[in-house]
Amino acid sequence: MKNFLTLCVSLLITFQIQAQSVSQSEPQGYDYYAQNYHAASKSRKFGSTIAITGILVGGAGVFLLNNPLNKRDHYSGNSNSLSESETLGLGLFILGGLLTNIGIPIWISNAIKVKNNEKAMDRQLRVSSDGSGIKLSYHF
């Protein structure tokens, strides 16, 4: 029993000395999560902007494809060609679809990162040492 107690005390003293000698901050402390939160928040806004722009551009393309003001009144025969506004509408529709398909995954994935980093900033288990011993605190 005496040897066990001596071993425990020596381990605690060794741990205390090592804890005081290491002065590096935790790589996943509050600052780490705050930095990731802000980066993901910017990317989320970028993704939402791209997605909404894509929806608007695609809507403009659909309008130009189906523009009732610019319909031809006469039968054009067997022509498969598109008018200038219909060609522009098709291009805008395709561009809008591409922008939307790029923006939505960026928006969703970074929204999840923002949520997770926000949770991590609110709840943390911190271990620190000061001159009198080891301090363990949980923030929620």
WOUR-V70123 format. One record per residue. D_CENTER is the distance of its C-alpha to the mean C-alpha in Angstrom with 1 decimal. Layout:
[[D_CENTER] [D_CENTER]]
//
This chain:
[[54.4] [55.2] [53.5] [50.4] [50.2] [50.8] [48.0] [45.5] [46.5] [46.2] [42.8] [41.6] [43.2] [41.6] [38.1] [38.7] [39.8] [36.9] [34.4] [36.1] [36.3] [32.6] [31.0] [27.6] [24.7] [22.5] [19.6] [17.4] [18.8] [17.5] [16.9] [14.7] [12.3] [12.7] [11.9] [8.6] [8.0] [9.1] [7.4] [3.8] [6.1] [7.8] [5.7] [5.3] [8.9] [9.8] [8.9] [10.9] [13.5] [14.0] [14.3] [16.7] [18.6] [19.1] [20.5] [22.8] [24.0] [24.6] [26.5] [28.6] [29.4] [30.6] [32.7] [34.3] [35.0] [36.7] [38.1] [41.4] [42.7] [42.9] [44.4] [47.6] [50.7] [52.5] [52.2] [51.0] [52.5] [50.6] [48.2] [44.7] [43.4] [40.9] [41.6] [39.6] [37.6] [36.9] [35.8] [33.5] [32.2] [31.5] [29.7] [27.5] [26.9] [25.8] [23.6] [22.0] [21.4] [19.7] [17.4] [16.5] [16.0] [13.7] [11.7] [11.3] [9.6] [6.9] [6.8] [7.1] [5.0] [1.6] [4.9] [6.1] [4.5] [5.7] [8.6] [9.5] [9.6] [11.5] [13.8] [14.4] [15.3] [17.7] [19.3] [20.6] [23.7] [25.3] [28.3] [30.3] [33.9] [36.3] [40.0] [41.0] [38.8] [35.5] [33.2] [30.8] [28.6] [26.0] [23.9] [22.6]]
//
